Structure formats: C-alpha cells, structure tokens
C-alpha cells in the first residue's frame, strides 16, 4: 500500500497521484485564512504526467493523495522512426518505444547511445527525463572574424549534429563538441 500524502505536505517537484493519474507539482501556494474556523487552502500548479497538461487546482490542507508508482529506469537512446523513439532499458535490456507526444523537445538533444531516464507509471513508460546537459558536435559555424567583439557581438550561430541551432562564443570551431543545457537550450561550455 502506497503512503498517503496530505495536500499541505506537497512541495515543488514532488509527484503525487489523484484519481489514479500521476501528477508532478510545479508550484505550491498555501493560503492561511485570518478568520477563525477558516480552512487552510493549498493551490497546486500541477502537470498531468499522462497528457502533459498543466493546470492549477485548489485543495483543502487535509486532502490526501497517494504516492504514485513511479519508477525511473536508465535507458540508452537507439533511434527514431515513424513509430516513435526507441530506447533500450539498461537493466532488463528490453526495448521501449515512446511516441512523439511523450518526447517534447528531447529529440533536439538525443544522440545514439545517450543514457536517459525513462519514467514508468505502473510499469508502463509515460515520459522521459533528460540529463541536465548533453554533449553535441558542432557541424557548421562561421569562423569568428577579427574585430567582432568590438560591436558587442560575442556569439555566433552554430548548427549541431542533431539539427538544432544555438548561439556559441566566437572561439568555437566546426567539429568541436559543446555542452548544451537541455532545460534552456543554451550553450553551457566546451565538452
């Protein structure tokens, strides 16, 4: 039996289950009334992990939620095709296929063999957790011209091996590997 959580105990980045659906708490706001007998209310900004929908909902402080049967299992990216993106579980060696709707913008950062975390609810894959940074090779960028920094222009566009384009510092050349933040999509350093 899963433990029960009260609404007042829910914090940012926690997972909870409501009506047999797993949710991820994005933000919490607790409002305590000043009048006697008033109820403490908890407003939760939450993401439905099955549909990816985000919405706000208000609960009483004593409302109870189950802890979801969520498991993160490491998997390596194999390839993507018309059916979706294919991953091999690093523990069981079985292949999981995630549809485009579950991938979000993760495809922009996936390279063959990259280890990610597959989120499973009741044993079924429902999502993907990317590492905070990935290393990608620069496939095309203009050479930095002398004097570019005088105008305050210290970055230039670079196309990466997955097809995305980011701004990189002038000293980055074609063929170099760079670290890219998967949360912001920005340059995070040389690899």
C-alpha positions as CSV (number, residue, x, y, z in Angstrom):
1,X,0.0,0.0,0.0
2,X,1.4,3.4,-1.0
3,X,1.8,6.0,1.6
4,X,-0.7,8.9,1.8
5,X,0.4,12.5,1.4
6,X,-1.6,15.4,2.7
7,X,-2.0,18.4,0.4
8,X,-0.2,20.6,2.9
9,X,2.9,18.3,2.6
10,X,3.2,18.6,-1.2
11,X,6.2,20.6,-2.2
12,X,7.7,21.7,-5.6
13,X,9.0,18.9,-7.8
14,X,7.1,16.2,-5.8
15,X,5.0,13.5,-7.5
16,X,1.5,12.5,-6.3
17,X,-1.5,10.5,-7.6
18,X,-5.0,11.9,-7.9
19,X,-7.9,9.7,-9.2
20,X,-5.3,7.1,-10.5
21,X,-3.4,9.7,-12.5
22,X,0.2,10.7,-11.7
23,X,0.9,14.4,-11.3
24,X,4.1,16.5,-10.9
25,X,3.9,19.5,-8.7
26,X,5.3,22.6,-10.5
27,X,4.4,25.2,-7.8
28,X,2.6,25.4,-4.5
29,X,0.8,28.3,-2.8
30,X,-0.6,28.0,0.7
31,X,-3.2,30.5,1.8
32,X,-4.0,30.6,5.5
33,X,-7.2,32.4,6.5
34,X,-7.2,35.1,9.1
35,X,-10.7,34.4,10.4
36,X,-11.4,31.7,13.0
37,X,-12.7,28.4,11.6
38,X,-11.4,29.2,8.1
39,X,-9.7,26.4,6.2
40,X,-6.1,26.5,5.0
41,X,-6.1,26.0,1.2
42,X,-3.3,24.7,-0.9
43,X,-3.2,25.8,-4.6
44,X,-1.1,23.5,-6.7
45,X,0.2,24.1,-10.2
46,X,0.5,20.6,-11.5
47,X,1.3,18.6,-14.7
48,X,-0.6,15.5,-15.6
49,X,2.2,13.1,-16.5
50,X,0.0,11.1,-18.9
51,X,-1.4,14.0,-21.0
52,X,1.4,16.6,-20.2
53,X,-1.4,19.2,-19.5
54,X,-0.6,21.9,-16.9
55,X,-3.2,23.4,-14.7
56,X,-3.9,24.9,-11.2
57,X,-6.2,23.3,-8.7
58,X,-7.0,24.2,-5.1
59,X,-7.3,21.6,-2.3
60,X,-8.1,21.7,1.4
61,X,-4.9,21.2,3.6
62,X,-6.1,17.8,4.8
63,X,-6.9,16.3,1.4
64,X,-5.0,13.1,0.9
65,X,-3.1,11.8,-2.1
66,X,-1.4,8.5,-2.8
67,X,2.2,8.3,-3.8
68,X,2.3,7.2,-7.4
69,X,4.0,4.0,-8.5
70,X,6.6,5.9,-10.5
71,X,10.0,4.4,-11.4
72,X,12.9,5.9,-13.2
73,X,14.9,3.4,-15.2
74,X,18.1,4.2,-17.1
75,X,17.8,3.5,-20.9
76,X,20.0,4.3,-23.9
77,X,18.7,6.0,-27.0
78,X,18.8,3.8,-30.1
79,X,17.0,5.6,-32.9
80,X,13.7,7.3,-34.0
81,X,11.4,6.3,-36.8
82,X,7.7,6.7,-37.8
83,X,6.6,4.7,-34.7
84,X,8.4,6.9,-32.2
85,X,11.8,6.9,-30.4
86,X,13.3,3.6,-29.3
87,X,15.3,3.1,-26.1
88,X,16.9,0.1,-24.6
89,X,16.4,-0.4,-20.8
90,X,19.9,-0.7,-19.2
91,X,18.6,-3.2,-16.6
92,X,16.3,-5.5,-18.4
93,X,17.6,-5.0,-22.0
94,X,14.0,-4.7,-23.3
95,X,13.2,-2.0,-25.9
96,X,10.7,0.8,-25.1
97,X,9.1,3.0,-27.7
98,X,8.0,6.5,-26.8
99,X,5.6,8.3,-29.1
100,X,6.3,11.8,-30.3
101,X,3.7,13.2,-27.8
102,X,5.9,11.9,-24.9
103,X,9.1,13.2,-26.3
104,X,8.6,17.0,-26.2
105,X,11.7,18.8,-27.3
106,X,14.0,16.0,-26.2
107,X,14.6,14.9,-29.8
108,X,16.7,18.0,-30.3
109,X,19.3,16.7,-27.8
110,X,19.3,12.9,-28.4
111,X,22.3,11.2,-29.9
112,X,22.8,7.5,-30.3
113,X,23.8,5.8,-27.0
114,X,22.8,8.7,-24.8
115,X,21.7,7.5,-21.4
116,X,18.4,9.0,-20.2
117,X,15.9,8.1,-17.5
118,X,12.5,6.6,-18.7
119,X,9.7,7.4,-16.3
120,X,7.4,4.4,-15.8
121,X,3.9,4.5,-14.1
122,X,2.6,1.1,-13.1
123,X,5.3,-0.5,-15.3
124,X,4.4,1.5,-18.5
125,X,6.7,4.2,-20.0
126,X,5.0,7.6,-19.7
127,X,7.8,10.0,-20.2
128,X,11.5,10.9,-20.4
129,X,13.9,12.7,-18.1
130,X,16.9,14.1,-19.9
131,X,20.3,14.8,-18.3
132,X,20.7,18.5,-17.4
133,X,23.5,18.8,-20.1
134,X,24.3,16.9,-23.2
135,X,27.5,17.0,-25.4
136,X,26.9,17.6,-29.1
137,X,29.3,18.2,-32.0
138,X,29.2,21.4,-34.0
139,X,28.5,20.6,-37.7
140,X,28.6,24.1,-39.1
141,X,29.5,27.6,-37.8
142,X,31.0,30.7,-39.4
143,X,34.6,31.4,-38.4
144,X,34.8,34.2,-35.8
145,X,36.1,37.4,-37.6
146,X,38.7,39.6,-36.0
147,X,37.0,42.7,-34.5
148,X,33.6,41.1,-34.0
149,X,33.8,41.7,-30.3
150,X,34.2,45.5,-30.7
151,X,30.5,45.7,-31.7
152,X,29.5,43.7,-28.6
153,X,28.7,40.7,-30.8
154,X,30.5,37.9,-28.8
155,X,28.3,34.9,-30.0
156,X,27.6,33.4,-33.4
157,X,25.0,30.8,-34.5
158,X,26.2,27.2,-34.7
159,X,24.4,24.1,-36.1
160,X,24.7,21.0,-34.0
161,X,24.7,17.3,-35.0
162,X,21.1,16.9,-34.0
163,X,20.0,19.7,-36.3
164,X,19.3,22.4,-33.7
165,X,20.9,25.8,-33.9
166,X,22.3,27.6,-30.8
167,X,24.4,30.7,-30.1
168,X,28.1,29.8,-29.2
169,X,31.1,32.0,-28.3
170,X,33.3,33.2,-31.3
171,X,36.2,30.8,-30.4
172,X,34.1,27.6,-31.1
173,X,35.0,25.9,-34.4
174,X,33.4,23.3,-36.6
175,X,33.9,19.7,-35.3
176,X,34.3,20.8,-31.6
177,X,32.0,19.3,-29.0
178,X,30.0,21.7,-26.8
179,X,27.8,21.2,-23.8
180,X,24.2,22.3,-24.2
181,X,21.7,22.7,-21.4
182,X,18.6,20.6,-22.0
183,X,16.4,22.9,-19.9
184,X,17.2,26.2,-21.6
185,X,18.7,25.0,-25.0
186,X,21.7,27.3,-24.5
187,X,25.5,26.8,-24.7
188,X,26.9,25.6,-21.4
189,X,30.6,25.2,-22.2
190,X,33.1,23.2,-24.1
191,X,33.0,19.4,-23.8
